[in-house]
Amino acid sequence: MLIHPQFDPIAIALGPLKVHWYGLTYLMAFAGFYVLAALRIRQPAFAQRGWTRQMVEDMLFFGVMGVVLGGRLGYVLFYKPDYYLTHPGEILAVWQGGMAFHGGLLGVIGAMAFYAWRQGKHFFEVADLVAPCVPVGLAAGRIGNFINGELWGRAADPSLPWAMIFPQSGTDTPRHPSQLYQFSLEGMLLFVLLWWYARSQRPQGAVAGMFLMGYGAFRFVAEYFREPDSFLGLLALNMSMGQWLCVPMMVLGVLFWGMAQKNAFQSK
């Protein structure tokens, strides 16, 4: 069995200034988004609509705000509402940990809607631009989770070659390194599939719908190997909170993709 390397969570320490690896993975995620979006606006579907790098930079600013605020509030509302109801002063204490992807997604959707309104663009034009650029950032975040030794997996058969002991779990139980599963599935594999799908001209809204379907499906599968949050456990139908939150994502993804095939989201 493997043992988690127990990385030092602090990447750089300069006196009182400490830079954590997890913070650097967020920085890598935003930088990766910018690079990919700058490539995406060169594709004919966006180049002919006047997209520029300055517009990408402005959109990234709103997106960062959406990720941070939405991710934090999503964690508060989806995972620990009772705790934060009695400790409201800790809601914005992001340095204590606690971010939720689904909350971050809602935050980004809100940011995209606001940006589209400001620019006079159709929401799904913006969403189709953004969608293929997101999974690489998700992959970076999962590497941050692995470095921190958090969000470990469920118990695994000791004979599994990559079964790993996470000392942070407080047990000697060999576990699935689910952070790396999520890095591979909802990160890199989703990126490859979406980037390939988005290279061809697609009906407006189809790429965004494919992202919701793809992420929802990959995350749903990965959750079977990830240890449920101890304060929640498994919910109805033996599904985790993450799986339940993926269900409406997949449903909306199918709905949006189907409507896109009927040109329901075409810009006027």
C-alpha positions in Angstrom: 0.0 0.0 0.0 1.0 3.6 -0.6 1.1 6.3 2.1 0.2 9.8 1.3 3.4 11.8 1.0 2.3 14.4 3.6 3.3 17.4 1.6 3.9 20.7 3.4 0.8 22.7 2.6 2.9 25.9 2.5 4.6 26.3 -0.8 6.5 29.5 -0.1 7.3 31.1 3.3 8.9 34.6 3.4 8.9 35.7 6.9 5.2 36.1 8.0 4.1 35.7 4.4 3.0 32.2 3.7 1.7 31.0 0.3 -0.2 27.7 0.4 -0.2 25.2 -2.4 -4.0 25.3 -2.5 -3.9 29.0 -3.2 -1.4 28.4 -6.0 -3.7 25.9 -7.6 -6.5 28.5 -7.7 -4.0 30.9 -9.3 -3.1 28.2 -11.8 -6.8 27.6 -12.5 -7.5 31.2 -13.3 -4.3 31.5 -15.4 -5.3 28.3 -17.3 -8.7 29.7 -17.9 -7.3 32.9 -19.4 -4.9 31.1 -21.7 -7.6 28.8 -23.0 -10.2 31.5 -23.4 -7.7 33.6 -25.3 -7.4 30.6 -27.7 -11.1 30.1 -27.8 -11.9 33.6 -29.0 -9.8 33.0 -32.0 -12.1 30.3 -33.2 -14.5 31.6 -36.0 -17.7 31.3 -33.9 -16.3 34.0 -31.5 -13.8 35.9 -33.6 -16.6 37.0 -35.9 -18.6 38.3 -32.9 -15.9 40.7 -31.9 -14.4 39.0 -28.8 -11.1 40.5 -27.6 -8.6 39.7 -24.9 -9.7 42.7 -22.9 -13.2 41.2 -22.8 -11.8 37.9 -21.6 -9.9 39.7 -18.8 -13.1 41.5 -17.7 -15.0 38.3 -17.8 -12.3 36.6 -15.7 -12.6 39.3 -13.0 -16.3 38.6 -12.6 -15.7 34.9 -12.8 -13.2 34.9 -9.9 -15.7 36.8 -7.8 -18.3 34.2 -8.7 -16.1 31.3 -7.9 -15.0 32.6 -4.5 -18.3 33.9 -3.2 -20.5 31.2 -4.8 -18.1 28.4 -3.7 -18.1 29.6 -0.1 -21.9 30.3 0.2 -22.6 27.0 -1.5 -20.6 25.2 1.2 -22.4 27.1 3.9 -25.9 26.4 2.5 -25.5 22.9 1.0 -23.2 21.3 3.6 -23.3 23.1 7.0 -26.4 25.4 7.2 -27.1 24.6 10.8 -23.5 25.3 11.9 -23.3 28.7 10.1 -26.7 29.7 11.3 -25.4 29.7 14.8 -21.9 31.0 13.7 -22.7 33.7 11.1 -19.4 35.5 11.8 -17.5 32.5 10.2 -19.4 32.5 6.9 -16.8 34.6 5.1 -13.8 33.0 6.9 -12.7 31.2 3.7 -9.2 30.8 5.2 -10.7 28.1 7.5 -11.5 26.0 4.5 -14.8 25.0 3.0 -15.7 25.6 -0.7 -18.3 23.8 -2.8 -18.0 23.3 -6.5 -21.8 23.4 -7.1 -22.0 26.7 -5.2 -19.0 28.0 -7.2 -20.9 26.9 -10.4 -23.9 28.9 -9.4 -21.7 31.9 -8.6 -20.0 31.7 -12.1 -23.4 31.4 -13.7 -24.5 34.6 -12.0 -21.2 36.3 -13.0 -21.7 35.2 -16.6 -25.3 36.4 -16.7 -24.2 39.8 -15.3 -21.3 40.0 -17.8 -23.5 39.0 -20.7 -26.0 41.7 -19.7 -23.3 44.3 -19.5 -21.9 43.4 -22.9 -25.3 43.0 -24.6 -24.5 39.3 -25.5 -26.6 36.2 -25.2 -26.0 34.3 -22.0 -25.4 31.1 -23.9 -22.8 32.7 -26.2 -20.8 33.5 -23.0 -21.5 30.1 -21.5 -20.3 28.3 -24.6 -17.1 30.3 -24.6 -16.4 29.6 -20.9 -17.4 25.9 -20.6 -14.4 24.2 -22.3 -12.0 26.4 -20.4 -13.2 25.4 -16.9 -12.2 21.7 -16.5 -8.4 22.4 -16.4 -9.1 24.7 -13.4 -11.1 21.9 -11.7 -8.2 19.5 -12.3 -5.8 22.0 -10.6 -8.1 22.2 -7.6 -8.1 18.5 -7.2 -4.3 18.5 -7.2 -4.6 21.0 -4.3 -6.9 18.6 -2.5 -4.4 15.8 -2.9 -1.5 17.9 -1.7 -3.5 18.8 1.4 -4.4 15.2 1.9 -8.1 16.1 2.2 -11.3 14.8 0.6 -9.8 11.3 0.7 -11.6 8.3 -0.8 -13.6 5.4 0.6 -11.9 2.3 1.9 -10.3 0.3 -0.8 -9.2 -3.3 -1.1 -5.6 -3.5 0.2 -4.6 -5.4 -2.9 -5.4 -2.4 -5.1 -1.9 -1.3 -6.3 -2.7 2.4 -5.8 -4.6 2.1 -2.5 -3.3 4.8 -0.2 -3.3 5.5 3.5 -4.2 9.1 4.4 -2.9 9.8 7.9 -5.2 12.9 8.1 -8.1 10.4 8.2 -7.0 9.2 11.6 -7.0 5.5 10.5 -4.6 3.0 8.8 -7.4 2.1 6.3 -6.2 2.0 2.7 -8.3 4.3 0.6 -9.0 5.3 -3.0 -7.1 8.4 -3.9 -10.3 9.9 -5.1 -8.8 13.3 -5.6 -6.8 11.9 -8.4 -9.8 10.1 -9.8 -11.6 13.5 -9.9 -8.5 15.1 -11.4 -8.7 12.5 -14.2 -12.4 12.4 -14.8 -14.0 15.8 -14.2 -10.7 17.5 -14.9 -8.6 16.3 -17.8 -10.9 13.8 -19.5 -13.8 16.3 -19.4 -11.5 19.0 -20.8 -10.3 16.8 -23.7 -13.9 15.8 -24.6 -15.3 19.3 -24.3 -12.4 21.0 -26.2 -12.8 18.5 -29.0 -16.6 18.9 -29.1 -16.4 22.7 -29.1 -13.8 22.9 -31.9 -16.6 22.3 -34.5 -19.5 24.7 -35.0 -22.3 23.8 -32.6 -25.7 25.2 -32.0 -25.6 28.0 -29.3 -26.0 26.4 -25.9 -24.9 22.9 -26.9 -21.4 23.2 -25.5 -22.7 24.6 -22.1 -25.2 21.7 -22.0 -22.5 19.2 -22.7 -20.4 20.6 -19.9 -23.3 20.2 -17.4 -24.0 16.6 -18.6 -20.3 15.7 -18.6 -19.3 17.1 -15.3 -22.5 15.8 -13.6 -21.9 12.3 -14.9 -18.2 12.2 -14.1 -18.6 13.7 -10.6 -21.5 11.3 -9.9 -19.3 8.3 -10.7 -16.3 9.7 -8.8 -18.4 10.2 -5.7 -18.8 6.4 -5.3 -15.0 6.3 -4.5 -14.9 9.5 -2.3 -15.6 9.3 1.4 -18.8 11.2 2.2 -18.5 14.2 4.5 -18.5 12.9 8.1 -21.1 15.4 9.2 -23.5 14.4 6.4 -22.8 10.7 5.5 -24.9 9.1 2.8 -28.3 10.5 2.1 -31.4 9.1 0.5 -30.8 6.1 -1.9 -27.3 5.8 -0.4 -26.2 8.8 -2.4 -23.9 11.5 -1.2 -24.7 15.2 -1.2 -22.3 15.6 -4.2 -24.3 13.0 -6.2 -27.6 14.6 -5.3 -26.3 18.0 -6.5 -25.2 16.4 -9.7 -28.6 15.1 -10.6 -30.2 18.5 -11.5 -26.9 19.4 -13.3 -27.3 16.4 -15.6 -31.0 17.0 -16.1 -30.4 20.6 -17.1 -27.5 19.6 -19.3 -29.7 17.2 -21.3 -32.5 19.9 -21.4 -30.2 22.6 -22.6 -28.4 20.4 -25.2 -31.8 19.2 -26.6 -33.1 22.8 -26.8 -29.9 23.9 -28.5 -30.4 21.3 -31.2 -33.7 23.1 -32.0 -31.9 26.5 -32.1 -33.8 27.7 -29.0 -30.8 29.8 -27.8 -29.8 31.5 -31.0 -28.8 35.2 -30.7 -31.3 37.5 -32.2 
